[in-house]
């Protein structure tokens, strides 16, 4: 039996797909690795961004490498591409925040978003991840629905370890700025001159449980400073904290309410550890990951019909200044015409500087073709070309570029992509 091939550590080993999310200094994209015939997610971090601290990024990578567990985000490899650091991780169907949002879009969730069995199943898996994380001496510090990932096989993983720190440092250091997301931060994190430990993650789990029922975290409408004041001075929130009508969440059991109350004890010493919480009677309701596949994935709660589409390798050959012959997958002999114009002015022919060879159409190549530096333009064109590939009913797409005339009031450049059979 031959050993499994390692994940490639170069740009050429991946075909980039749709953008899954964007931050101030990073972009997460779906990707396909031909060598392993597997899909993955790639977090592309702009190393030139002032918001990026290289030491924090390296610490996050080392943490992912050291915390190998089925309920913690699976790290594959990382490498530098130009001015970007690419971190390759396991592809998920989405986060629990996505589950919440899509559920609320599809049906009336006035009396609760997810049922108790689903909540118990989800949070039990999260606790298994926290148990491992804490036993290894770490604190996540930013646990919330948006950082809990649902895998394509129903697996639950804790993601985004960027705020994580060792318990030793958390106990000793007085952090000048609270670390985490305001609504989920535990009271002791906000106290000056006081250290804290892994119990802050248990508080965040309690807030997340409320979020899975009501659709949002308590105090969500307030500014951070007011959230901090309310967290420190008011009684801990309950399941009925944000209810707008009487008995709005009446169907939820006392077992769930008591579990949340245990998590949201203001005194961290009174909160259970992850190991202790796993023994809570509420989690006797939990099912296995196949249950999550049946209830959340097969019903297309996360609109996985788009995710299931295969990624295509797009190859192109320039025919003229504005026309390429191209192919993708098994479909051959298509022609793509790109016309760039600005309102009130004649269409212009763009001079394309790229080698006359087969290339995978990436944002980098599009930037070279269009001779633009703005990544938004390149990603927009790439995305729309992929749309032509995956949605054959669309034969012509027109959209604006973000770049163009910098003079106030000047219209943006318009790109028209036309697929000619």
N, C-alpha and C positions, 0 to 999 in steps of 0.2 A: 504494500500500500504506500503510495507516494505521499510525502508531506504536503499539507495545504500551501498553496502559493500565498505569499505575503501581499498585503495591500500595496499598490504602487506608491512611490514617494516622488512623483513628478506629475506635472500638469497633463502630459500626454497620456497618462493612464486613465483619464476620466473624460466622459462626455457630460457637460453641464446641461441641466434641464431647467425647469421652472424655478422661479424665486419663491422660497417658502416664507421668508421674512427679511426685514431690513431694520438695522439699527443705525445709530449715529456714526458708527465707525466699522460696521460689519454687515455682511450680507450672507444669508443662509440659502443655499440652493440644493435642489435635488440633483443627483448625478448618477451616472451609470459607469461601472468599471467593467470593460469588455474582458479583461484578463480573468476575472473571477466570475463574470456573468452575474454580478450582483448590483443592486441599487444601494445608494448611500446618501448621506447628507454632507455637504461641505460648508463649513463656516469660513468665510473669506474675510479676514481682518486686515484693515488698512493700517499698515505699520507706520505710515506717515501722519496719521491722525493724532492730534494733540490729546485726544481722549484715551489713547491706548498707552498703557503702562506695560512695557515688555516683561517686567518681572512678574506682574500679576498674571499675564498670559501664560508664561512659562510655568508658574505655580499651578494654574488650572490644568494644564496638560499633564503635569506630573501627578496631580491628584487623580485625574481620570485613569492614568496608567496604573496607579497603585490600588485603586478601588474597583477591582474587577468583580462585579456582582450582577446577577441577572436583573436587579431592580435599580441599578445605577447606569446612567448613559454609557453605551459601549463605544469606547475609543478605538479607532483603527490605526491612524497614522497622522503625521503632520509634516509640512514642508513649506518652503518659501517659494513664491512665484512672483517675480518682480518686486513690487513694494507691498505685496500681500502675504500674509501667513494663512495657509489653508489647513484647516483641521477637519479630518475625515472621521465621521461618526456614523452610527447606525441610523438608518432612515426610519422615522416614525410616521404614523398616520396623522398625527397632530397632537396637540396638548389637551389637557382636561378643560382648559379655557375654551378651546375650539369646540369641544363636546358641549359645553354649557351654551355657548353662543348659537351653535347650529340647532340645538334642542329648542331654544327659545324662539328661534326663527320659524321652526316647523310646526310648533303646537303651543297651546295655551299652558304656560307654566306658572300661572298665578298661585297655585297651591303646592308648588315644588317642582324643581327641574328634574332631578334624578330620584329614582326610588331607593329605598333603604338597602336592598340587597346589592344594587349596583354600587352605592356609596361604600358599603362595607367591603365589597370585593376590591374596589379601587384603593381605598385607604389602607387595607391590610397589606397590599403589595407595597405601598409607599412606606409603611412602617418596617417592612422587612429590609428595604433599602436603607432607611434611617438607622435601623439597628446595626447593620454592617458598617455604615458610615461612622456612627458614634463609637463603636467598639474599636475602630481604627484611629480614634482620637481626633475626629474632625467634626466641625459644625457647618451646616449648609448655609444658614443665615438668610436665605431668600426662598424658602419653600412657599409655593402658591400654585394654583391650578395651571397657570401659564408655564410653569417650570416642571410640570409632571407630564410625561410623554406616554402616549398610547401607541404601542407597536402594532404592526400589521397582523401579528399573530395573537393579539390580545395581551401582550406583555406590557407591564407598567414599569417605567423607568424614571428616576429622578434626574433631571437635566440641569444645565446651566450652573456649573460649579464655580462661576467667576467670583462670587462673593464668599465662598467657603474659606474657612480658616481653621487652624488647629485649636483644640480646646485649651491647650496650654497658653497660647497667645491670648485667646478670648478671656481667660480668667485673669490674666495679668495686666493686659493693656487697657488703658482708658481711651477709647476711640472718640475723637473730637466730633465726628459726624456719624450718626446712626447708620449702620450698614443694613441694607435690605429694602423692601418695598413698604412704605408707611403703614398701610392698613394691616399688614401681617407682622409687624415688628412687636416683639414682646416688651412689657413694661421695663424690665431690668436693663434692656439695651439702651433705654433712654435716660437712665439714671447716671449722672456724672460721678466719676470716681469709683464706679462699681463694675467689676468684671462679670462675666456670665459664662454659661456652659451650653451643653447640647439641649437643655430644656427649652431654649428659645425656639428650637425647631418643633417641639411639641405644641407650644402656643400657636405657631404658624399652622400646624396641622389642624388645630381646632377651628381656626379662622377659615381654613380651606374647606372643612366639613360644612360650615355655615354657607360658604360660597356654593358648594355643590347642591345645596337645598334651595337657597334663595336666588341664586344667579349672580350674586355679587358679595363683596366683603363689606362688613360694617364700616361706617364713617367714609365711604367712598366719595361722597359729595364734598368733603371738606379739603382745605389746603393742608399740606403736610404738617405744619406747625400745630394746627388745631387738632389734627389726628393724634399727634404726639401727646398733647395736653389731655385730650379725652381718654386716651389709652392709659395714661398714668393716674388720672383723678377719678374717672367714673368706674362703676362696677363693670366687670367683664361682660361683653355682649353675649346674648343667648340666641337660640334659634329664632325666637320671635322678635328679636331686636328691631328689625326693619319692617315688620309686618304692617301692612296698610289697612287691613280689615281684620275683624275679630276671627280668631281660630283659623287664620290663613294657612298655618302649617300643622293643623290638628292631626293629620294622618300620621305624622312621624312619632315614633315610639319614645317612651321614657328612656329606653336603653341608649338611643342615639343622643338624646339630650344630656344624659348623665355623662356619656363619653366626652361630649363637647365641654361640659362643665369641668371635668377632670383636666382636660387639656388647657383650659383658660383660667386656671388658678393663678392669681397675681403673685403669690409666693412660689417661686420656681421649685422650692423644696417639696411643695405639696403636689406638684405635677408628676405623673408617672414617667418612667423611662420608656423608650420605644419597646423594649423587651416586656416590660410590665403591661403596657397598653395592648400589646398583641394578645394578652390573656383576657382582655375585657370581654364581657359577655356579648357585647354588640357585634363583635367580629365572628361570632358563631354563625352569623347569617351569610358570611362571605362564600362565594363560589370560586371556581377556577377560571383561568384566562379564556377558556373556550366559551364560558358564559358571556364574557365581554365581547368576544367575536360575534356571538349570536345577537346580542342586544345593541351593541354600538357600531359594529363594523358591517355586518351583513345588511343592516337596515340603512346603510349609507348615511349614517348620522354626520360623518365628516366629508360627505361628497367624494368618496374614494373612486368614483367612476373616472375622474380626471387623473387620479394618482395611478390607476391601473394601466393607463395607456403606456405602451413601451416608448422608451426614448429612442429617437432616430439619429443615426449618424448622417449628417447632411454634408454632401460634397458638392463643390461648386467649381465652375470653370468660366472665366470671363469670355464673353462673345463680342461685346462692344462696350462702350463707356457706361451704358446703363442697363445692360442685359447680361445675364449669366445662364448657361446651361447648368442644370443641377440634378442631383438624384438623392433619394433618401430611402433607406430600407430596401425593399424589393421593387419600389416604384421608380421607374427610370424615365429619362427623356422629358423631364419637365423643364419649363423655362420660367425664370423669375425676372420680372421687369420692375425696376425701381425708378420712380420719377420724383425728384425733389423740386418743390416750388414754393413761392411765397405770394400771398394774396396781392394782386395788383401788378405783379411782375411776371414775365414769361418763365416757363419752366427752365431750369438750368441743367446742364449735363455735368455731373460730378466726375472728376478725374479720380479713378480708383487705383491706388497704389498697393497692390498685393500680388504675390507670386502666382503664376499661372499653373497651379498644381491643385490636387485635391486637398481640401481643408475641411476640418470640422468647423461649422459656423458657431463661433463663440462671440461673446461680447467684446473680447480683445480684438478679434479679427474684424468685427463690424466697426469698431472704433477706428481701425486702420483704414478700412474701406471708405468710411464716411469722412475721415480726417477730422474727427472730433475728439476732444479729451473728456467730455462729460460722460461718465459711465451710465447715467440715466438714459441718454440717447442710445448708446450701444445696446443696453439691456432691453430697451423698448423695441428696437428693430429686431433683435434676436428673438424676443418673445413672440413678436408678430409673425416672423418667418416660421417659427415652430407651430404657431396657430394654423398657418396655411397647410402645414404638413399634417397636423392631427385632425383638422376639421375641413375635409375636402369640400364641404358645402360653401365655405368661404373662398371665393376665387379672387377677391380683390379687397384689400384692407387699406383704409386711409386713416392717418393719425398725425398729430403734431409732434415736432421735436421740441425738447426743452431749450435747446440752444437756438442760435439764429441771431436776429438783430437785437443788440443790447440797448437800443434807444427806446425810452419809454413810449408805449403806445404802438410800437412797431409789431406787426403780426409775426407769430412764430412761423418757422419753415414747416411745410407740410410734406410728409412722405406718403407716397402711394405704392403699395406692393401689389403686384398683379401676377397671378399664377396662370401661365399659358400652357395648355396641354400640348 
